[in-house]
Amino acid sequence: MTTERMIEAFDVRKNYAGGTEGAGLNGFDLEVEAGTVTGLLGPNGAGKTTAVRILATLLRMDSGEARIAGYDVSRHGAEVRRTIGLVGQYAAVDEILTGKQNLVMFGRLNHLGHTKATSRADELLERFGLTESANLPASKYSGGMRRRLDLAASLIVAPKVLFVDEPTTGLDPAGRAEVWSAVRELVRQGTTVLLTTQYLDEADQLADRISMLKAGKVVAEGTPDALKAQLGADWLDLVLTATDQVPLILQLTERLADGDIQVDDLKVSIPVKDRTRALVEVATLLQEAKIEPADITLRRPTLDEVFLHLTGAGVPA
């Protein structure tokens, strides 16, 4: 049994005249299976926006191949555009209109009759938990509500593929949770999502697979857990109560470390292979040294650490 691929890109290249070396795309490859979320991550200038614009037919590639739901992006642009939805970084709603009026307007712009546009608006307002605020001006909506309305607008014609660019930028934790829930619901109903985000925890929460870009190429891809496993060791984090304890802890735990120990003020992070044995040994060493830490935690590598390791960059943008 084969799984349908909704997004495919092979050796896609795009160079900008006068651009810096490595800008654009330099052999970009991507495969996204139907009904999944793929996170596209990379430092500023890695090529994320260029990739999305090419896949959405907003920009022509210099060479390579790309297909959306089987349609060639270069040769069948109209079919591709009928297949996709695009949610930009900022909500594209009219703040004067009510939530329902916004959706009806998008329906009419997509050539739906008034009756069909109205019924589709009601359906989407219910799906995204906006029925009670349907007749409020969008200017009265919270940030999370606006993004949910924006997602609803992108689904007026039920696209098979949805490109979502940094959906929670500027939102508070409650707003982010609202948008995450909405994206998960879309996927449950069969939509395929390509997500770009500057929040690594967002990709960790939402993405089935992640592709990490550097200088216009995918340098790593896989499930979040598989990417984390590439770093190998688990981490034992100690939070101490006094700075003079740090040198002693470094000395005591050096032989247990499977790599470089990291120190951040009172926090000491030790990479370890055998997590259970390491925890027991460190607890014993602390007891013998009469040191009572403020906290001690065993954890897997974070996606942030994978990102730093693979791209040599700071926070993705």
LUMDRENLO-423242 format. One record per residue: residue number from 0; residue in one letter; chain; x, y, z of N, C-alpha, C in turn. Coordinates in steps of 0.1 Angstrom, whole numbers. Layout:
BEGIN
NODE   nr  rest  kette    n.x    n.y    n.z   ca.x   ca.y   ca.z    c.x    c.y    c.z
NODE  NUM     a      A      X      Y      Z      X      Y      Z      X      Y      Z
...
This chain:
BEGIN
NODE   nr  rest  kette    n.x    n.y    n.z   ca.x   ca.y   ca.z    c.x    c.y    c.z
NODE    0     m      A      9    -12      0      0      0      0      9     12      0
NODE    1     t      A      6     21     -9     14     34    -10      7     45     -4
NODE    2     t      A     14     55      2      8     67      7      9     78     -3
NODE    3     e      A     -2     85     -5     -3     96    -14      6    107    -10
NODE    4     r      A     14    112    -19     22    124    -15     15    137    -21
NODE    5     m      A     12    146    -12      5    158    -16     14    169    -20
NODE    6     i      A     26    169    -15     36    180    -19     49    173    -22
NODE    7     e      A     55    176    -34     68    170    -38     76    181    -44
NODE    8     a      A     89    181    -40     98    190    -46    112    183    -48
NODE    9     f      A    118    185    -60    130    178    -63    140    187    -69
NODE   10     d      A    151    189    -62    162    197    -67    158    211    -72
NODE   11     v      A    149    217    -64    144    231    -67    155    241    -64
NODE   12     r      A    157    250    -74    167    260    -73    161    274    -76
NODE   13     k      A    165    284    -68    161    298    -71    172    307    -65
NODE   14     n      A    178    314    -74    188    324    -70    183    338    -73
NODE   15     y      A    187    347    -64    183    361    -66    194    369    -71
NODE   16     a      A    192    377    -81    202    386    -86    207    395    -75
NODE   17     g      A    220    395    -73    226    404    -63    224    399    -49
NODE   18     g      A    218    387    -48    216    381    -34    229    376    -28
NODE   19     t      A    229    374    -15    241    369     -8    243    354    -12
NODE   20     e      A    255    349    -11    258    335    -14    249    326     -5
NODE   21     g      A    243    316    -10    235    307     -3    220    311     -1
NODE   22     a      A    217    324     -5    203    328     -5    195    321    -15
NODE   23     g      A    181    321    -13    173    314    -22    172    299    -19
NODE   24     l      A    171    291    -30    171    276    -28    182    270    -37
NODE   25     n      A    189    260    -31    200    254    -38    199    239    -38
NODE   26     g      A    189    234    -44    186    219    -44    177    215    -33
NODE   27     f      A    166    222    -32    156    219    -22    147    207    -26
NODE   28     d      A    146    198    -16    138    186    -18    128    185     -6
NODE   29     l      A    116    180    -10    106    179      1     95    169     -4
NODE   30     e      A     91    160      5     80    151      3     70    152     15
NODE   31     v      A     58    155     12     48    156     23     36    146     20
NODE   32     e      A     33    137     29     23    128     27      9    134     31
NODE   33     a      A     -1    129     24    -15    134     26    -19    133     41
NODE   34     g      A    -26    143     46    -32    142     59    -22    144     70
NODE   35     t      A    -11    150     67      0    152     78      3    166     79
NODE   36     v      A     11    170     89     17    183     91     32    182     90
NODE   37     t      A     38    189     81     52    190     80     57    204     84
NODE   38     g      A     66    205     93     72    217     97     84    221     89
NODE   39     l      A     85    233     84     96    238     76    104    248     85
NODE   40     l      A    115    244     89    123    252     99    136    256     93
NODE   41     g      A    142    268     97    155    272     92    158    286     97
NODE   42     p      A    170    289     98    174    303    102    169    313     92
NODE   43     n      A    170    326     95    166    336     86    175    336     73
NODE   44     g      A    168    336     62    175    335     49    178    321     44
NODE   45     a      A    172    311     51    175    297     48    167    293     35
NODE   46     g      A    156    300     32    149    297     20    134    292     23
NODE   47     k      A    129    293     35    116    289     38    105    296     30
NODE   48     t      A    106    309     30     96    317     24     97    315      8
NODE   49     t      A    109    314      3    111    312    -11    104    298    -15
NODE   50     a      A    106    288     -7    101    275    -10     85    276    -10
NODE   51     v      A     79    282      0     65    283      0     59    291    -11
NODE   52     r      A     66    302    -15     61    310    -26     62    302    -39
NODE   53     i      A     72    294    -41     73    286    -53     62    275    -53
NODE   54     l      A     60    269    -42     50    258    -42     36    264    -43
NODE   55     a      A     34    276    -39     21    282    -40     19    290    -54
NODE   56     t      A     28    288    -63     28    295    -76     30    310    -76
NODE   57     l      A     35    315    -65     37    330    -64     51    334    -69
NODE   58     l      A     59    324    -71     73    327    -76     77    316    -85
NODE   59     r      A     85    319    -95     89    309   -105    103    303   -100
NODE   60     m      A    105    290   -101    118    285    -98    127    286   -110
NODE   61     d      A    140    286   -108    150    286   -119    151    272   -125
NODE   62     s      A    150    262   -117    151    248   -122    146    239   -111
NODE   63     g      A    144    226   -115    139    216   -106    124    213   -109
NODE   64     e      A    118    205   -101    104    200   -102     97    202    -89
NODE   65     a      A     84    205    -90     76    205    -78     61    202    -82
NODE   66     r      A     55    195    -74     41    191    -77     32    192    -64
NODE   67     i      A     20    197    -66     10    197    -55     -2    189    -59
NODE   68     a      A     -4    178    -51    -15    169    -54    -14    163    -69
NODE   69     g      A     -2    162    -73      1    156    -86      2    166    -97
NODE   70     y      A     -2    179    -95     -1    190   -105     13    196   -105
NODE   71     d      A     18    197   -117     31    204   -118     30    219   -115
NODE   72     v      A     38    224   -106     37    238   -102     40    247   -113
NODE   73     s      A     49    244   -122     53    253   -132     43    253   -144
NODE   74     r      A     37    241   -147     29    240   -159     14    240   -156
NODE   75     h      A     10    237   -144     -4    236   -141     -8    245   -129
NODE   76     g      A     -4    258   -130     -6    268   -119    -20    269   -115
NODE   77     a      A    -29    270   -125    -43    272   -121    -49    260   -113
NODE   78     e      A    -45    248   -117    -50    236   -109    -44    236    -95
NODE   79     v      A    -31    240    -94    -25    241    -81    -32    251    -72
NODE   80     r      A    -35    263    -78    -42    273    -70    -56    269    -65
NODE   81     r      A    -62    260    -73    -75    256    -69    -74    245    -58
NODE   82     t      A    -62    240    -56    -60    229    -47    -55    234    -33
NODE   83     i      A    -49    245    -33    -43    250    -21    -50    261    -14
NODE   84     g      A    -46    263     -1    -50    275      7    -37    281     13
NODE   85     l      A    -37    293     15    -25    300     20    -29    309     31
NODE   86     v      A    -23    307     43    -25    316     55    -12    323     58
NODE   87     g      A    -12    336     55      1    344     57      4    346     72
NODE   88     q      A     14    353     74     19    356     88      9    365     96
NODE   89     y      A      2    374     88     -7    383     95    -21    380     90
NODE   90     a      A    -31    381     99    -45    378     96    -50    387     85
NODE   91     a      A    -55    381     74    -60    389     62    -75    390     63
NODE   92     v      A    -80    396     74    -94    398     76    -97    413     76
NODE   93     d      A   -109    416     72   -114    430     72   -119    433     86
NODE   94     e      A   -113    442     93   -117    444    107   -131    452    109
NODE   95     i      A   -135    458     98   -148    465     99   -160    455     98
NODE   96     l      A   -158    445     89   -168    435     87   -169    425    100
NODE   97     t      A   -180    419    101   -181    409    112   -174    396    107
NODE   98     g      A   -173    387    117   -166    374    113   -174    367    102
NODE   99     k      A   -187    367    103   -195    360     93   -194    367     80
NODE  100     q      A   -195    381     80   -194    388     67   -180    386     61
NODE  101     n      A   -170    385     68   -157    382     63   -157    369     55
NODE  102     l      A   -163    358     61   -163    345     55   -172    345     43
NODE  103     v      A   -183    352     43   -192    353     32   -185    360     20
NODE  104     m      A   -178    370     24   -171    378     13   -160    369      7
NODE  105     f      A   -153    361     14   -143    352      9   -150    341      0
NODE  106     g      A   -161    337      4   -169    327     -4   -173    333    -17
NODE  107     r      A   -178    345    -17   -182    352    -29   -170    354    -39
NODE  108     l      A   -158    358    -33   -146    360    -41   -142    346    -47
NODE  109     n      A   -146    335    -41   -142    322    -46   -154    316    -55
NODE  110     h      A   -162    326    -60   -173    322    -69   -184    313    -64
NODE  111     l      A   -186    314    -51   -198    307    -45   -210    316    -46
NODE  112     g      A   -221    310    -48   -234    318    -47   -236    323    -33
NODE  113     h      A   -245    333    -32   -247    339    -18   -252    328     -8
NODE  114     t      A   -261    320    -12   -267    309     -3   -256    300      1
NODE  115     k      A   -248    295     -9   -237    286     -6   -226    292      3
NODE  116     a      A   -223    305      0   -213    312      8   -217    314     22
NODE  117     t      A   -230    317     24   -235    319     38   -235    306     45
NODE  118     s      A   -240    295     39   -240    282     46   -226    277     49
NODE  119     r      A   -216    279     40   -202    276     42   -197    284     54
NODE  120     a      A   -200    297     54   -195    305     65   -200    300     79
NODE  121     d      A   -213    297     79   -219    291     92   -212    279     96
NODE  122     e      A   -209    270     86   -202    257     89   -188    260     95
NODE  123     l      A   -181    269     89   -167    271     94   -167    279    107
NODE  124     l      A   -177    288    109   -177    295    122   -179    284    133
NODE  125     e      A   -188    274    131   -190    264    141   -178    256    143
NODE  126     r      A   -171    252    132   -159    243    133   -148    250    141
NODE  127     f      A   -147    263    139   -136    270    146   -140    277    159
NODE  128     g      A   -152    273    164   -156    279    177   -159    294    177
NODE  129     l      A   -164    299    166   -166    313    164   -181    317    163
NODE  130     t      A   -190    308    165   -204    310    162   -209    321    171
NODE  131     e      A   -206    322    184   -211    332    193   -206    346    189
NODE  132     s      A   -194    347    183   -189    360    179   -191    363    164
NODE  133     a      A   -199    355    158   -201    356    143   -205    370    139
NODE  134     n      A   -213    377    147   -218    390    143   -211    402    150
NODE  135     l      A   -199    399    155   -191    410    161   -181    414    150
NODE  136     p      A   -178    427    149   -167    431    140   -154    424    143
NODE  137     a      A   -146    421    133   -134    414    135   -124    422    144
NODE  138     s      A   -126    435    144   -118    444    153   -119    441    167
NODE  139     k      A   -131    434    171   -133    431    185   -128    417    189
NODE  140     y      A   -122    410    179   -117    397    181   -103    397    188
NODE  141     s      A   -101    387    196    -87    386    202    -78    381    191
NODE  142     g      A    -65    381    194    -55    376    184    -57    362    180
NODE  143     g      A    -60    353    189    -63    339    186    -75    338    178
NODE  144     m      A    -86    345    181    -98    345    173    -96    349    159
NODE  145     r      A    -88    360    157    -85    365    143    -78    354    135
NODE  146     r      A    -68    347    141    -61    337    134    -70    325    131
NODE  147     r      A    -79    322    140    -89    311    137    -98    315    125
NODE  148     l      A   -102    328    125   -110    333    114   -102    333    101
NODE  149     d      A    -90    336    102    -81    336     90    -80    322     85
NODE  150     l      A    -78    312     94    -78    298     89    -91    294     83
NODE  151     a      A   -102    298     89   -115    295     84   -117    301     69
NODE  152     a      A   -112    313     67   -113    319     54   -105    312     44
NODE  153     s      A    -94    306     48    -85    298     38    -92    285     34
NODE  154     l      A   -102    281     42   -108    268     39   -122    269     33
NODE  155     i      A   -125    281     28   -138    284     22   -141    273     11
NODE  156     v      A   -131    270      3   -132    261     -8   -126    247     -4
NODE  157     a      A   -124    245      9   -119    232     13   -106    227      6
NODE  158     p      A    -95    234      7    -83    230     -1    -77    217      5
NODE  159     k      A    -71    210     -4    -65    197      0    -52    200      7
NODE  160     v      A    -45    211      3    -32    215      9    -33    229     14
NODE  161     l      A    -28    231     27    -28    244     33    -14    248     37
NODE  162     f      A     -9    259     32      4    265     36      1    275     47
NODE  163     v      A      7    273     59      5    281     70     18    287     75
NODE  164     d      A     19    301     73     32    308     76     31    314     90
NODE  165     e      A     39    309     99     40    315    113     27    318    118
NODE  166     p      A     18    308    121      4    311    125      2    318    138
NODE  167     t      A     12    317    147     10    322    161     19    334    165
NODE  168     t      A     25    340    155     34    351    158     26    362    165
NODE  169     g      A     32    366    177     26    377    184     14    373    193
NODE  170     l      A     10    360    193     -1    356    202      3    352    216
NODE  171     d      A     -6    354    225     -3    350    239     -5    335    240
NODE  172     p      A     -1    328    251     -2    313    252    -16    308    249
NODE  173     a      A    -27    316    254    -40    311    251    -44    311    236
NODE  174     g      A    -39    322    229    -42    323    215    -34    313    207
NODE  175     r      A    -22    310    211    -14    299    205    -21    286    206
NODE  176     a      A    -26    283    218    -33    270    220    -46    269    211
NODE  177     e      A    -53    280    210    -65    280    201    -61    277    187
NODE  178     v      A    -50    283    182    -46    280    168    -41    266    166
NODE  179     w      A    -34    261    176    -29    247    175    -41    238    174
NODE  180     s      A    -51    240    182    -63    231    182    -69    232    168
NODE  181     a      A    -70    244    162    -76    245    149    -68    238    139
NODE  182     v      A    -55    239    139    -47    232    129    -49    217    130
NODE  183     r      A    -49    212    143    -50    197    145    -64    193    139
NODE  184     e      A    -74    201    141    -87    197    136    -87    196    121
NODE  185     l      A    -80    206    114    -79    205    100    -73    192     95
NODE  186     v      A    -63    188    102    -56    176     98    -64    164    100
NODE  187     r      A    -72    164    111    -81    153    114    -91    151    103
NODE  188     q      A    -95    162     97   -105    161     86    -98    160     72
NODE  189     g      A    -85    157     72    -79    153     59    -70    163     52
NODE  190     t      A    -69    176     58    -61    186     51    -46    183     54
NODE  191     t      A    -38    185     43    -24    184     44    -18    198     47
NODE  192     v      A     -9    199     57     -5    212     61     11    213     60
NODE  193     l      A     15    224     54     30    227     54     31    240     63
NODE  194     l      A     38    238     74     39    249     84     53    255     85
NODE  195     t      A     54    268     84     66    274     87     64    282    100
NODE  196     t      A     74    281    109     72    287    122     86    291    128
NODE  197     q      A     85    301    136     98    305    143     98    299    157
NODE  198     y      A     87    292    161     87    286    174     89    271    173
NODE  199     l      A    101    267    178    104    253    177     94    244    185
NODE  200     d      A     89    249    196     80    241    204     67    239    196
NODE  201     e      A     64    249    188     52    248    179     53    236    169
NODE  202     a      A     65    235    163     67    224    154     67    211    161
NODE  203     d      A     73    211    173     73    199    181     59    194    184
NODE  204     q      A     50    204    187     36    201    191     28    196    179
NODE  205     l      A     30    202    167     21    200    156     26    191    145
NODE  206     a      A     39    191    143     44    184    130     46    169    132
NODE  207     d      A     41    162    122     44    148    121     59    146    116
NODE  208     r      A     63    155    107     77    154    103     82    169    102
NODE  209     i      A     95    170    103    101    183    102    113    182     92
NODE  210     s      A    114    193     84    125    195     74    132    207     79
NODE  211     m      A    145    206     81    153    217     85    162    222     74
NODE  212     l      A    161    235     71    168    241     60    180    249     64
NODE  213     k      A    190    248     56    202    257     58    207    260     44
NODE  214     a      A    209    273     41    214    278     28    207    272     17
NODE  215     g      A    193    271     18    185    267      7    184    252      4
NODE  216     k      A    189    244     14    188    229     12    183    223     25
NODE  217     v      A    177    212     24    172    204     36    184    197     41
NODE  218     v      A    188    200     54    200    194     60    196    182     69
NODE  219     a      A    183    182     73    179    171     81    163    170     80
NODE  220     e      A    158    158     81    144    156     81    140    144     89
NODE  221     g      A    128    144     94    123    132    101    113    136    112
NODE  222     t      A    108    127    119     99    130    130    107    138    141
NODE  223     p      A     99    146    149    106    153    160    115    144    168
NODE  224     d      A    109    132    172    117    123    181    129    118    174
NODE  225     a      A    128    115    161    140    110    153    151    120    152
NODE  226     l      A    147    133    150    157    143    149    164    145    163
NODE  227     k      A    156    144    174    162    146    187    172    134    190
NODE  228     a      A    168    122    185    177    111    187    190    112    180
NODE  229     q      A    191    121    169    204    123    163    215    128    172
NODE  230     l      A    210    136    182    220    141    191    225    131    201
NODE  231     g      A    219    119    201    224    108    209    220    108    224
NODE  232     a      A    227    116    231    226    115    246    213    122    251
NODE  233     d      A    208    116    262    199    123    271    206    134    279
NODE  234     w      A    198    142    285    204    153    293    200    152    308
NODE  235     l      A    209    154    317    206    155    331    209    169    335
NODE  236     d      A    198    176    339    199    190    342    199    192    357
NODE  237     l      A    209    199    362    210    202    377    208    217    378
NODE  238     v      A    199    222    387    198    236    390    204    237    405
NODE  239     l      A    215    244    406    221    245    419    217    257    427
NODE  240     t      A    221    259    439    216    270    447    227    280    450
NODE  241     a      A    239    278    446    250    287    448    261    285    437
NODE  242     t      A    266    297    432    276    296    421    289    288    425
NODE  243     d      A    293    288    438    305    281    442    303    266    441
NODE  244     q      A    291    261    439    289    247    437    292    242    423
NODE  245     v      A    292    251    413    293    247    399    307    240    397
NODE  246     p      A    318    246    401    331    239    398    332    225    403
NODE  247     l      A    326    223    415    327    210    422    318    200    414
NODE  248     i      A    306    205    410    297    196    402    304    192    389
NODE  249     l      A    310    202    382    317    198    370    328    188    372
NODE  250     q      A    335    189    383    346    179    386    340    166    389
NODE  251     l      A    329    165    396    323    152    401    316    145    389
NODE  252     t      A    311    152    380    303    146    369    310    144    356
NODE  253     e      A    322    149    355    330    149    342    330    135    336
NODE  254     r      A    333    124    345    334    111    340    321    105    335
NODE  255     l      A    310    110    339    297    105    335    292    111    322
NODE  256     a      A    298    123    318    293    130    306    297    124    293
NODE  257     d      A    287    123    284    288    118    271    289    129    261
NODE  258     g      A    298    138    263    299    150    255    302    162    264
NODE  259     d      A    301    174    259    304    186    266    293    190    276
NODE  260     i      A    297    192    288    288    197    298    285    212    296
NODE  261     q      A    273    216    297    269    230    295    265    236    308
NODE  262     v      A    270    249    309    267    256    322    260    270    318
NODE  263     d      A    249    272    324    242    285    322    238    290    336
NODE  264     d      A    246    299    341    245    304    355    244    293    365
NODE  265     l      A    233    290    371    233    279    382    228    266    376
NODE  266     k      A    225    266    363    221    253    356    232    246    350
NODE  267     v      A    234    233    353    244    225    347    238    214    340
NODE  268     s      A    240    213    327    234    202    318    244    192    314
NODE  269     i      A    242    180    318    252    169    315    246    159    305
NODE  270     p      A    253    157    293    248    147    284    252    133    289
NODE  271     v      A    242    124    289    245    111    295    239    100    286
NODE  272     k      A    245     88    286    240     77    278    230     69    285
NODE  273     d      A    234     64    297    225     55    304    218     64    315
NODE  274     r      A    206     68    311    199     78    319    196     74    333
NODE  275     t      A    192     62    335    188     57    349    201     56    357
NODE  276     r      A    211     50    352    224     48    360    230     62    363
NODE  277     a      A    229     71    353    235     84    355    228     92    366
NODE  278     l      A    214     90    366    206     97    376    210     92    390
NODE  279     v      A    211     79    391    214     73    404    228     77    409
NODE  280     e      A    238     77    400    252     81    403    253     95    407
NODE  281     v      A    246    104    400    247    118    403    240    121    416
NODE  282     a      A    229    114    419    222    116    432    231    112    443
NODE  283     t      A    239    101    441    248     96    451    259    106    453
NODE  284     l      A    265    112    442    276    121    443    271    134    451
NODE  285     l      A    259    138    448    254    150    454    252    148    469
NODE  286     q      A    247    136    473    246    133    487    259    133    494
NODE  287     e      A    269    127    488    282    126    494    288    140    495
NODE  288     a      A    286    148    486    291    162    486    283    171    495
NODE  289     k      A    272    166    500    263    174    508    257    186    501
NODE  290     i      A    254    184    488    248    194    480    233    191    477
NODE  291     e      A    224    200    480    210    198    478    206    207    466
NODE  292     p      A    204    202    454    201    210    443    187    216    444
NODE  293     a      A    185    227    437    171    233    436    162    224    428
NODE  294     d      A    168    217    418    161    209    409    170    199    402
NODE  295     i      A    165    187    398    173    178    391    163    171    381
NODE  296     t      A    166    171    368    157    166    358    164    158    347
NODE  297     l      A    158    147    343    162    139    331    154    143    320
NODE  298     r      A    159    146    308    151    149    296    158    145    283
NODE  299     r      A    150    144    273    155    141    260    160    155    254
NODE  300     p      A    169    154    244    173    167    237    161    174    232
NODE  301     t      A    162    187    232    151    195    227    152    198    212
NODE  302     l      A    142    202    206    142    205    192    151    218    190
NODE  303     d      A    152    227    200    160    238    199    175    234    198
NODE  304     e      A    179    224    206    193    219    206    196    212    192
NODE  305     v      A    186    205    187    188    198    174    190    209    163
NODE  306     f      A    182    220    164    183    230    154    196    237    155
NODE  307     l      A    201    240    167    214    247    168    225    238    163
NODE  308     h      A    224    225    166    234    215    162    235    214    146
NODE  309     l      A    223    213    140    223    210    126    225    222    117
NODE  310     t      A    221    234    122    221    246    113    232    256    118
NODE  311     g      A    237    254    130    247    264    135    241    278    136
NODE  312     a      A    228    279    138    221    292    139    215    294    152
NODE  313     g      A    210    306    154    203    309    166    188    306    164
NODE  314     v      A    179    314    168    165    311    168    161    312    153
NODE  315     p      A    153    303    148    148    304    134    139    315    132
NODE  316     a      A    138    321    120    130    332    117    124    331    104
